[in-house]
Amino acid sequence: MYFTDRGIEELEQRRGEEEVSLGWLAEQLRVFVDLNPDFEVPVERLATWLARLDDEDDEPGA
């Protein structure tokens, strides 16, 4: 288990039943980066990865 899994598990336990829009998630990521600018690159990578999940050109080995 990665250390980050703890946060993911907490998120799932506390808010796993909620439904949110991607617009809401994007805004929360913006707020997080504003408050934690050192995390700009990882958040950007996560957002880009989520945005391109269905993009066949970005699959590993493609």
N, C-alpha and C positions, 0 to 999 in steps of 0.2 A: 504494500500500500504506500502510495506517495503521501507526503505530508499534506499536499493540497487536497487530497481526498477527504480529509477531515472537514474542510470548509464546504466541499461539495455535498458531503453527507449532511452537514448541518443545514445547508440550504434546502436540500430535499426534505429533511424532517420538518423544518419550520414552515416552508412555503410550497412544498411539493404538490399540494392540492390546488394551488392557485393557477389561474390562467392569466397570462399577460401578453400584451402585444409586443412585437419587435420594436415598435416605436418607443414604447415605455422602456424596454431594455436598453435601447440605444441612448436614451436620455440618462438613464442611471449610469451607464458606462461613461458618458461625458462628465457627469457630476463626480464620479469616482476619480477620473483622471484630473479634473480640476483640483480636487482635494489631495491627490497623490500623483503629482507629475512624474515621479520616477517610474511609474507603471505605464506610461504612455505607450511604449513599444509593445509590451506584452498584450495590453488591451487592444491595440491596433491589430496585432497578429490574430488574436482571438476573433475580433469582429470580422476581419477579412476571411478567416477560415469559415466562420458561420455563414457569411454572405455567399461563399462559393461552394458550399457543400454539394450542390447538385451540378456543379460545373465540371464536365468530364475532362476538360483541358487541364484542370488543376489536381487531378488524382495522382497519387504517388505512382511513379513508373510511366506516366503518360508523356 
